[in-house]
Amino acid sequence: MVQRVTIAPQGPEFSRFVMGYWRLMDWNMSARQLVSFIEEHLDLGVTTVDH
């Protein structure tokens, strides 16, 4: 599980790793593959994304 980082005493909290999805649609995945790909990151604890 990916560690969490608290930015300030009252939050927010981010995952230590950030997943970038900038060219996600260029990866030629089906809708189901995209959902599965994102769910895998969530399962690992990567909840911070950069679009």
C-alpha positions in Angstrom: 0.0 0.0 0.0 1.3 3.5 -0.9 2.0 5.8 2.0 -0.1 8.9 2.6 1.4 12.4 3.0 -0.4 15.1 5.0 0.2 18.5 3.5 -1.1 20.5 6.5 -2.3 19.7 10.0 -6.0 19.7 8.9 -5.3 18.1 5.5 -5.4 17.5 2.7 -3.8 14.1 2.5 -2.3 12.7 -0.7 -0.8 9.4 -1.8 3.0 9.5 -1.9 2.9 8.5 -5.6 1.0 10.5 -8.2 -0.3 8.8 -11.4 -0.3 10.8 -14.6 -3.1 10.3 -17.1 -2.3 13.1 -19.4 -2.3 11.0 -22.6 -4.5 8.3 -21.3 -6.7 8.2 -24.4 -3.6 7.8 -26.6 -2.9 4.4 -25.0 -5.6 2.7 -27.1 -7.2 0.8 -24.2 -10.8 -0.2 -24.3 -13.2 1.4 -21.8 -13.0 -1.8 -19.6 -9.2 -1.8 -19.7 -9.1 1.9 -18.7 -11.4 1.2 -15.7 -9.4 -1.8 -14.7 -6.1 0.2 -15.0 -7.5 2.9 -12.8 -8.9 0.5 -10.3 -5.5 -1.2 -10.0 -4.0 2.1 -8.9 -6.8 2.7 -6.4 -6.2 -0.8 -5.0 -2.5 0.0 -4.5 -3.5 3.2 -2.7 -2.6 5.7 -5.4 -5.4 8.2 -5.1 -3.6 11.3 -6.3 -3.6 11.9 -10.0 -2.3 14.4 -12.5 -4.3 14.9 -15.7 
